[in-house]
Amino acid sequence: MPAKKDPDASRSVPCFYGAELRYRREQAGLTLEQLVEGSFRGISFLSQIERGERGMPMDFARHADQRLGTDGFFERRCEDAAKARRVGNDWYSADVPDLEKRAQMLEEWAPANVPGLLQTGAYFRGLIQYGDPETPPEEVEERVRARLARAELWKREDRPTYWGILNESVIRRTPLAPAVMAEQVEHILDVIRSTQSILQIVPETTPWHPLRNGMAKIMTFSDAPPLVYTEGDFTGQIVDYPAHVKQYRRRYDLLRAVALSPEASLALLEDAVRTYRNEADQGN
C-alpha cells in the first residue's frame, strides 16, 4: 500500500484547518469512521475536509470539538476558513476551485454559459454586468481575479483530463460585443488544443437531450469517490450519493452521443470566431 500523503497545511486556510483536524483525530486515536460516527456525515466528506478540499460546516465543527475535546477550536475558526474560501467566489460554490485542483478528470456540461475554467476576464465581466448589474466595481474585479486564478490549473503538468460539452447557444446567443466573443471563443480553442482536451458542442437543432435543464460538473479523483457539482441561480450543490452520481454519469454519456464530434465542434468554434471578427471589424 502506498504511503499516506500528508496534507500541505501551508497551501491555504482550509488546508491548515484540515491538517489540524487530521492531527487532532490521530492524536485522539480515532479513525475516520469513528470520528464521523453520530455526525450524519460520510467518511469521504471528512476525508475531503482533512485534505482542505471542502469547507468544514458548523455542525461538523461542533461535532469534532465534542469528540476530540478541542474546547471549541474548530467551531471558533470554522468561519475563518469559510471566508478564505469565499473570496471572489459565490458562497455556494466556494469548495469547487479546490476540488477542481484535486480532480484527476473533469467533465462538464454547460447549457447556459461558458464554463468558468474556460472564461476570459472580459466574458466574466459581461456575465456579471448582465446578471448582477448592482455589483460594486471593486467586487466585480475581485470576482474576476478569483475566476482567472482558477484557470491557473491549465498550466500544471498534473492538470486534470478535461472533457467539456457546450450548448451551441452559449456561443451563438449572447448580448456581449463581437470583439469580446471573438476573444472568448479563440481562448476556448487555444486551451482545448494546447492541453489536448476534448470539447463537444450540442447543436441548437437538438432541443431535447439529457441534462437539458441544468449544468453539471463531474469530478473524478484518484483517492476519493467521484462527485458532481450542479448549479442554478443563487444555489449550488455537491452531489456525492453514489446512486445519484451514477445517474449523472449515465446522462452525461448519453449527452456525448447527441453532441457533434470533437473535430466538428472545433470547426464550429472556428466559424464563430470568423463571424465575430467580421462583425467587430464592421462595427469599427
Beta strands, then each sheet from edge to edge (+ up, - down):
strand 1: 105-110
strand 2: 161-167
strand 3: 198-202
strand 4: 216-220
strand 5: 227-232
strand 6: 235-239
sheet 1: 3+ 2+ 1+ 4- 5+ 6-
end
